[in-house]
Amino acid sequence: MEKINPETHDKYIRALMDISRAMTSDLYLEDILKLIVMVTAKVTGVEICSLWLIDESVTPKKIRLKATQAFEPDYVKDRSLNMDEGVVGYVATHKQPLIIKDVLKEPRFKEKEMARKLGLVSMVGVPLQVKGEKVIGVLNCFTAKPHDFLTTEVNLITTVANQAAVAIINTELMVKTKVVQEELETRKLVERAKEVLMRRRQMSGNDAFRWIQKRSMDSRKSMRYVSEAILLSEELE
């Protein structure tokens, strides 16, 4: 049975705690993803971590590079692969970790130019999995020297990845919930502002809505902003 020293194990526990705290914070998804790769790289001692998420909004689905603590921002931008491409595609579709001793000799590894530039050699890719079922992405860890990843290391990285998956899902739900709440609040404000205009200017409901819409476009302010201004002027009278 392969063992991992207690100090390293404690680091992993702290990593899980950091990610767990992020789940209940007001951080948005981009910040969460950056935190995950930074924490994972720090506690594992690997050179670079990269995080890819599956984009289900397109057909066929793609897997996109979303965060890394070492690449240049331009490198991350619009970096994507098909689900049957590369190491990340393999890990995501097979739902299991993949260990590579030398990425430059691995045909499935598509980022050889990046690996040469940064001096990367070995890697492990693990699926970001929710409750052992749905895979939402892949977490890659790279070393600058040849490295044989122990089963215990892979298991701990997988635990971090699964916790990260929960953080990502929760953050996405939180953002969607906030967007829905804001949309509902905006609709209520617009309806109240319409009633004010209908009473003040003898407008129909449709005309009042178009008036708010036109004022929003002309002033380059949101309809919510315009509606709040109308309601405020009503209160001040």
Secondary structure, DSSP 8 states (H G I E B T S, - for coil): -----HHHHHHHHHHHHHHHHHHTSS--HHHHHHHHHHHHHHHHT-SEEEEEEEETTSSS-EEEEEEESSS-HHHHTT-EEETTSHHHHHHHHHTS-EEES-GGG-TT---HHHHHHHT---EEEEEEEETTTEEEEEEEEE-SS-----HHHHHHHHHHHHHHHHHHHHHHHHHHHHHHHHHHHHHHHHHHHHHHHHHHH---HHHHHHHHHHHHHHHT--HHHHHHHHHHHHHH-
